[in-house]
Amino acid sequence: MSDQPLLQVTNLSKVFDLTQNPWLTSLTGGKRIHLPAVDGVTFEIPKGKTFGLVGESGSGKSTVARMCVGLLQPSSGAIKFAGTPVTAPGGGRGIGRGRLQMIFQDPFASVNPRWRVVDIIREAMRTKNLSARDQIARVGALLEQVGLTAADGEKFPHEFSGGQRQRISIARALASEPEFLVCDEPTSALDVSVQAQILNLMKELQTELGLTYLFISHDLAVVSHVSDVVGVMYLGRLVEIAPKDKLFENPQHPYTRMLLEAIPRLDLKDRHQEAVVGEVANPLDRPKGCHYHPRCPFANDRCKAEDPSLKASGDTAVACHGVDEARLPTWSDPSLEPA
């Protein structure tokens, strides 16, 4: 990775207090319950690159995304953008709001349904010293840039399809001329053909505008299309970080292998594929040692007692005792095996 990353996340953690609500406190008899959603996450993203963050639901991906843009305060750790903290002491913004923007999973829920599209996008230009005429002209240009028309600005969100609404969300994110976009499952609610259109649009915009992305997804096929480097999260922790090509050609962590084996393939229609084993553990009662060991076929006593640390080897980092001890079998992509 670059020596001077645009975004640098260091030992990031987030713990939610579930008993801040008086009603919940009464149910627990006054006992406080804390949920560790993110636990010691560290990664960096060079300018103009895409870091894909993958994992099952509940792994902490969206919590990381919201902390990176300042929507949530970390419990500990640091997030720096171009060397400046994203959040200042006391919870204030450490950098200008316009430099980081976010594209949300549900494009309809993230916009005001009572506003016209032109007003939704103009709202993001408040910090710009532009006249009303210039703002409207820029809205039209942004809509055309994402594949819509300037006339669409007079419509309401409910008049568009899901893919079109996501294009509007992208236009709104671009309105403040950001350098960095956090994309939280931006295509998961869309049809496959529309997903491809949105992903291609995002890649084109990255090339044209020099954007840097943190791309959140549970779909490894999508991540392989857009990412330069991929981080795999499990129960709040990063278990593997590797360049995209290396991760897909030779995954190291057993969890990464399981995710890859679960990707549907047309060439495996007549062959047996192992089902995904187990479920993500309860984050309120996480397993001791390696959190993945109850589902891991290679776990031993050390895995059940000792937390593995994320250890780097070249441009790859893995948190696995089995990898350290060289006792995992060589990865074999089932799609390459003879019928």
ChimeraX attribute file (.defattr): number of C-alpha atoms within 10 A of each C-alpha:
attribute: neighborCount
match mode: 1-to-1
recipient: residues
	/A:1	11
	/A:2	9
	/A:3	7
	/A:4	13
	/A:5	19
	/A:6	20
	/A:7	24
	/A:8	21
	/A:9	21
	/A:10	16
	/A:11	14
	/A:12	22
	/A:13	24
	/A:14	23
	/A:15	15
	/A:16	14
	/A:17	12
	/A:18	13
	/A:19	17
	/A:20	12
	/A:21	9
	/A:22	11
	/A:23	10
	/A:24	15
	/A:25	15
	/A:26	11
	/A:27	10
	/A:28	12
	/A:29	8
	/A:30	12
	/A:31	11
	/A:32	12
	/A:33	15
	/A:34	14
	/A:35	14
	/A:36	19
	/A:37	21
	/A:38	27
	/A:39	19
	/A:40	16
	/A:41	21
	/A:42	19
	/A:43	17
	/A:44	21
	/A:45	24
	/A:46	18
	/A:47	18
	/A:48	17
	/A:49	21
	/A:50	24
	/A:51	26
	/A:52	28
	/A:53	28
	/A:54	26
	/A:55	24
	/A:56	17
	/A:57	13
	/A:58	17
	/A:59	23
	/A:60	25
	/A:61	28
	/A:62	22
	/A:63	20
	/A:64	27
	/A:65	22
	/A:66	16
	/A:67	21
	/A:68	28
	/A:69	23
	/A:70	23
	/A:71	15
	/A:72	15
	/A:73	20
	/A:74	22
	/A:75	15
	/A:76	15
	/A:77	15
	/A:78	19
	/A:79	25
	/A:80	19
	/A:81	22
	/A:82	15
	/A:83	12
	/A:84	14
	/A:85	18
	/A:86	25
	/A:87	23
	/A:88	13
	/A:89	8
	/A:90	7
	/A:91	13
	/A:92	11
	/A:93	15
	/A:94	15
	/A:95	18
	/A:96	10
	/A:97	15
	/A:98	18
	/A:99	15
	/A:100	23
	/A:101	25
	/A:102	24
	/A:103	22
	/A:104	22
	/A:105	21
	/A:106	19
	/A:107	21
	/A:108	18
	/A:109	10
	/A:110	13
	/A:111	20
	/A:112	13
	/A:113	13
	/A:114	11
	/A:115	14
	/A:116	17
	/A:117	27
	/A:118	24
	/A:119	19
	/A:120	22
	/A:121	29
	/A:122	18
	/A:123	14
	/A:124	19
	/A:125	20
	/A:126	12
	/A:127	11
	/A:128	13
	/A:129	9
	/A:130	12
	/A:131	9
	/A:132	10
	/A:133	9
	/A:134	11
	/A:135	21
	/A:136	18
	/A:137	13
	/A:138	19
	/A:139	27
	/A:140	20
	/A:141	15
	/A:142	23
	/A:143	23
	/A:144	16
	/A:145	17
	/A:146	21
	/A:147	15
	/A:148	17
	/A:149	14
	/A:150	19
	/A:151	12
	/A:152	19
	/A:153	20
	/A:154	12
	/A:155	13
	/A:156	19
	/A:157	24
	/A:158	12
	/A:159	10
	/A:160	15
	/A:161	12
	/A:162	19
	/A:163	20
	/A:164	18
	/A:165	21
	/A:166	26
	/A:167	26
	/A:168	28
	/A:169	26
	/A:170	28
	/A:171	26
	/A:172	27
	/A:173	22
	/A:174	29
	/A:175	22
	/A:176	21
	/A:177	17
	/A:178	19
	/A:179	19
	/A:180	28
	/A:181	24
	/A:182	25
	/A:183	22
	/A:184	23
	/A:185	21
	/A:186	24
	/A:187	26
	/A:188	15
	/A:189	15
	/A:190	17
	/A:191	11
	/A:192	10
	/A:193	9
	/A:194	16
	/A:195	17
	/A:196	15
	/A:197	14
	/A:198	21
	/A:199	17
	/A:200	14
	/A:201	16
	/A:202	19
	/A:203	17
	/A:204	14
	/A:205	16
	/A:206	19
	/A:207	12
	/A:208	9
	/A:209	14
	/A:210	15
	/A:211	21
	/A:212	23
	/A:213	29
	/A:214	24
	/A:215	24
	/A:216	27
	/A:217	24
	/A:218	20
	/A:219	18
	/A:220	20
	/A:221	13
	/A:222	20
	/A:223	22
	/A:224	16
	/A:225	14
	/A:226	20
	/A:227	21
	/A:228	18
	/A:229	24
	/A:230	28
	/A:231	26
	/A:232	25
	/A:233	24
	/A:234	23
	/A:235	24
	/A:236	24
	/A:237	24
	/A:238	27
	/A:239	28
	/A:240	25
	/A:241	29
	/A:242	24
	/A:243	18
	/A:244	20
	/A:245	14
	/A:246	15
	/A:247	22
	/A:248	18
	/A:249	11
	/A:250	15
	/A:251	25
	/A:252	26
	/A:253	23
	/A:254	23
	/A:255	21
	/A:256	22
	/A:257	17
	/A:258	17
	/A:259	18
	/A:260	18
	/A:261	18
	/A:262	13
	/A:263	11
	/A:264	11
	/A:265	11
	/A:266	7
	/A:267	11
	/A:268	14
	/A:269	9
	/A:270	8
	/A:271	10
	/A:272	8
	/A:273	14
	/A:274	9
	/A:275	9
	/A:276	11
	/A:277	11
	/A:278	9
	/A:279	10
	/A:280	17
	/A:281	17
	/A:282	11
	/A:283	16
	/A:284	11
	/A:285	9
	/A:286	14
	/A:287	15
	/A:288	14
	/A:289	15
	/A:290	22
	/A:291	23
	/A:292	23
	/A:293	21
	/A:294	18
	/A:295	17
	/A:296	17
	/A:297	11
	/A:298	14
	/A:299	18
	/A:300	12
	/A:301	9
	/A:302	14
	/A:303	21
	/A:304	16
	/A:305	13
	/A:306	13
	/A:307	15
	/A:308	18
	/A:309	15
	/A:310	19
	/A:311	16
	/A:312	13
	/A:313	9
	/A:314	7
	/A:315	11
	/A:316	19
	/A:317	20
	/A:318	23
	/A:319	21
	/A:320	26
	/A:321	21
	/A:322	19
	/A:323	15
	/A:324	12
	/A:325	8
	/A:326	10
	/A:327	10
	/A:328	17
	/A:329	10
	/A:330	10
	/A:331	13
	/A:332	13
	/A:333	14
	/A:334	16
	/A:335	13
	/A:336	9
	/A:337	8
	/A:338	5
	/A:339	9
